[in-house]
Amino acid sequence: MSMFDDRERAAEAGFAREQEMAFRITARRNRLLGQWAAAQMELTPAETDAYAKAVVQADFEEAGDEDVIRKLLGDLTAAGVDVDEAVVRRALDDRTVEARRQLMQPE
């Protein structure tokens, strides 16, 4: 029976690692997205840092990416940046790839 218990524990540990990595990638992606949007809005470095943190926090409002997209689109539009949802979604996809690359690189 211990062989099955060992397999179960290993599977649970692997799942936990995958979930943690997915969370880290999403958080990094959201920070990168916040920095991208801040550059579009021409924010100062201090404002950029605060805004990037706000984008990370916005992701906790609901499951999925819609809360982040809604925040970015609303903030960019309010700042007078000519942007549409497709541009924001493309930026989100690009930053997902970048976040994954950054976290997967050996240090």
C-alpha positions in Angstrom: 0.0 0.0 0.0 2.9 2.4 0.7 3.8 2.4 -3.0 0.4 3.8 -3.9 0.7 6.3 -1.1 4.1 7.4 -2.4 2.7 7.8 -5.9 -0.3 9.8 -4.5 2.0 12.1 -2.5 4.3 12.6 -5.5 1.3 13.4 -7.8 -0.1 15.9 -5.2 3.4 17.5 -4.8 3.7 17.8 -8.6 0.2 19.4 -8.9 1.1 21.8 -6.1 4.3 22.8 -7.9 2.4 23.3 -11.2 -0.2 25.5 -9.5 2.4 27.6 -7.7 4.2 28.2 -11.0 1.0 29.1 -12.8 0.2 31.6 -10.1 3.8 33.1 -10.3 3.5 33.3 -14.1 0.2 35.1 -13.9 1.4 37.5 -11.2 4.6 38.3 -13.2 2.5 38.7 -16.4 0.2 41.2 -14.6 3.1 43.2 -13.4 4.6 43.3 -16.9 1.1 44.3 -18.2 0.9 47.1 -15.7 4.3 48.4 -16.7 3.3 48.3 -20.4 0.1 50.2 -19.7 1.9 52.7 -17.5 4.3 53.4 -20.4 1.3 53.9 -22.7 -0.1 56.4 -20.2 3.3 58.0 -19.7 3.4 57.5 -15.9 6.4 58.4 -13.8 8.6 55.5 -12.4 6.9 55.7 -9.0 3.4 55.8 -10.6 4.4 52.9 -12.8 5.4 50.8 -9.8 2.2 51.6 -8.0 0.1 50.9 -11.1 1.8 47.6 -11.8 0.9 46.5 -8.2 -2.7 47.7 -8.8 -2.9 45.5 -11.9 -1.7 42.5 -10.0 -4.3 43.2 -7.3 -7.1 43.6 -9.9 -6.6 40.0 -10.9 -8.0 38.8 -7.6 -11.5 40.3 -8.3 -12.7 37.3 -10.3 -11.5 34.2 -11.9 -9.9 34.5 -15.3 -8.4 37.5 -17.1 -11.5 39.6 -17.7 -11.0 41.7 -14.6 -7.4 42.6 -15.7 -8.5 43.4 -19.2 -11.4 45.5 -18.0 -9.1 47.5 -15.7 -6.4 48.1 -18.3 -8.9 49.0 -21.0 -10.7 51.4 -18.7 -7.6 53.1 -17.4 -6.0 53.4 -20.8 -9.2 54.9 -22.3 -9.6 57.3 -19.4 -6.0 58.4 -19.9 -6.7 59.2 -23.6 -4.7 56.3 -25.0 -6.1 55.1 -28.3 -6.4 51.4 -27.6 -9.0 48.7 -28.0 -9.7 45.3 -26.4 -7.7 43.5 -29.1 -4.6 45.5 -28.4 -4.9 44.8 -24.6 -5.5 41.1 -25.2 -2.4 40.9 -27.5 -0.4 42.7 -24.8 -1.6 40.1 -22.3 -0.6 37.2 -24.5 2.8 38.8 -25.2 3.4 39.4 -21.5 2.3 35.8 -20.7 5.1 34.5 -22.9 7.6 36.9 -21.4 6.6 36.0 -17.8 6.9 32.3 -18.5 10.3 32.9 -20.2 11.6 34.9 -17.2 10.5 32.4 -14.6 11.7 29.3 -16.5 15.2 30.6 -17.1 17.8 29.0 -14.8 19.2 31.5 -12.4 
